[in-house]
């Protein structure tokens, strides 16, 4: 009984020490929480546009050269201050219910909240232009509020 009793008592002591330290650990983690970080920059909107490259009619996929020419012609004139293009792999369910897997592009635009109305119109024109130029069913769009500092 003596050895077992000492083991159990030691285990309880270690558990007690660990539990006693828990609030301090949570306090330290709370200090690192993003809400504790001061906001920097100015209020902007981040819009991500999701461009597929497969053509529903079975035609050849949109090439890098074609996409770059599209960005130069349709996007850069309306957003000359800068943008980011990322390559990706995407999938989605098309109008016929089939899962389509394709090479894709993500276009990231940042613009001041004060410019939302004008930028929204331009972004919708970009979406329609891509759908028309490359026979796409849609171009995905994601908008988020952001604090931006350059």
C-alpha positions as a printed Julia matrix, in Angstrom:
150×3 Matrix{Float64}:
   0.0    0.0     0.0
   2.81   2.39    0.73
   4.32   2.52   -2.79
   0.95   2.72   -4.54
  -0.17   5.43   -2.09
   2.97   7.5    -2.79
   2.52   7.14   -6.59
  -1.12   8.25   -6.41
  -0.24  11.12   -4.12
   2.61  12.21   -6.45
   0.29  12.07   -9.46
  -2.26  14.18   -7.61
   0.4   16.71   -6.64
   1.61  17.04  -10.25
  -1.99  17.4   -11.48
  -2.6   20.07   -8.83
   0.46  22.03   -9.9
  -0.58  21.83  -13.56
  -4.14  22.91  -12.77
  -2.93  25.75  -10.58
  -0.88  27.09  -13.5
  -3.76  26.9   -15.98
  -5.28  30.35  -15.36
  -1.89  31.98  -15.86
  -1.45  30.11  -19.13
  -4.85  31.23  -20.37
  -4.07  34.8   -19.33
  -0.83  34.7   -21.33
  -2.67  33.32  -24.37
  -5.37  35.97  -24.1
  -2.73  38.68  -24.27
  -1.63  37.26  -27.65
  -5.17  37.21  -29.05
  -5.55  39.26  -32.28
  -8.12  41.57  -30.66
  -5.35  42.75  -28.33
  -3.26  43.93  -31.32
  -3.79  47.62  -32.12
  -5.39  48.33  -35.5
  -3.03  49.69  -38.1
  -3.71  51.29  -41.43
  -6.92  52.53  -42.91
 -10.27  50.83  -43.55
 -10.22  49.04  -46.89
 -12.2   46.36  -48.67
 -10.4   43.26  -49.92
 -12.11  41.67  -52.9
 -11.0   38.29  -54.2
 -12.2   37.17  -57.6
 -12.04  33.47  -58.46
 -11.44  32.75  -62.15
 -11.73  29.26  -63.55
  -9.9   28.3   -66.73
 -11.86  25.29  -68.02
 -14.43  26.11  -70.68
 -17.88  24.56  -70.31
 -18.09  24.03  -74.08
 -15.02  21.78  -73.96
 -12.78  24.31  -75.7
  -9.15  24.84  -74.7
  -8.49  26.1   -71.17
  -7.64  29.75  -70.63
  -3.84  30.07  -70.82
  -1.54  32.15  -68.6
  -0.93  34.47  -71.54
  -4.66  34.96  -72.13
  -5.31  35.6   -68.45
  -2.45  38.1   -68.19
  -3.74  39.93  -71.28
  -7.23  40.0   -69.71
  -5.84  41.52  -66.48
  -3.84  44.09  -68.45
  -6.87  45.08  -70.53
  -9.79  44.79  -68.08
  -8.41  45.13  -64.54
  -5.28  47.29  -64.48
  -6.92  50.4   -66.0
  -9.54  50.43  -63.21
  -7.17  49.4   -60.39
  -3.79  50.91  -61.34
  -2.53  51.21  -57.74
  -1.85  47.48  -57.55
  -3.28  43.99  -57.4
  -2.18  40.45  -56.73
  -2.76  37.35  -58.87
  -2.35  33.91  -57.32
  -2.53  30.6   -59.14
  -4.57  27.76  -57.74
  -6.54  24.6   -58.25
 -10.27  24.79  -57.76
 -13.41  22.8   -58.04
 -17.08  23.61  -58.18
 -20.41  22.14  -59.28
 -21.41  23.42  -62.73
 -24.92  24.21  -63.99
 -25.39  20.55  -65.02
 -24.44  19.23  -61.58
 -21.0   17.92  -62.57
 -17.99  18.58  -60.34
 -15.43  20.49  -62.37
 -11.78  20.53  -61.29
  -9.59  23.11  -62.95
  -6.59  25.36  -62.81
  -7.7   28.75  -61.51
  -6.61  32.26  -60.62
  -7.36  34.34  -57.55
  -7.23  38.08  -58.15
  -6.89  40.18  -54.98
  -7.92  43.84  -55.04
  -7.64  46.28  -52.14
  -9.45  49.61  -52.21
 -10.51  52.21  -49.62
 -13.96  51.78  -48.08
 -14.76  55.28  -49.36
 -14.41  53.94  -52.93
 -16.8   51.0   -52.52
 -19.58  52.22  -54.8
 -17.31  53.01  -57.75
 -15.12  49.93  -57.21
 -18.14  47.62  -56.98
 -19.34  48.73  -60.43
 -15.87  48.18  -61.91
 -15.53  44.73  -60.31
 -18.89  43.62  -61.68
 -17.81  44.77  -65.15
 -14.62  42.68  -64.79
 -16.65  39.6   -63.82
 -19.01  39.98  -66.79
 -16.12  40.61  -69.2
 -14.35  37.4   -68.14
 -17.52  35.33  -68.33
 -18.16  36.63  -71.85
 -14.56  36.43  -73.12
 -13.96  32.87  -71.92
 -17.48  31.35  -71.93
 -17.57  30.98  -68.14
 -20.72  30.28  -66.12
 -19.53  32.57  -63.33
 -16.64  34.31  -61.59
 -16.65  33.92  -57.8
 -16.38  36.98  -55.58
 -15.44  37.34  -51.9
 -15.46  40.71  -50.1
 -14.0   41.37  -46.64
 -13.28  44.41  -44.49
  -9.58  44.94  -43.8
  -7.2   47.39  -42.12
  -4.49  48.15  -44.68
  -1.18  49.94  -44.3
   1.32  50.44  -47.11
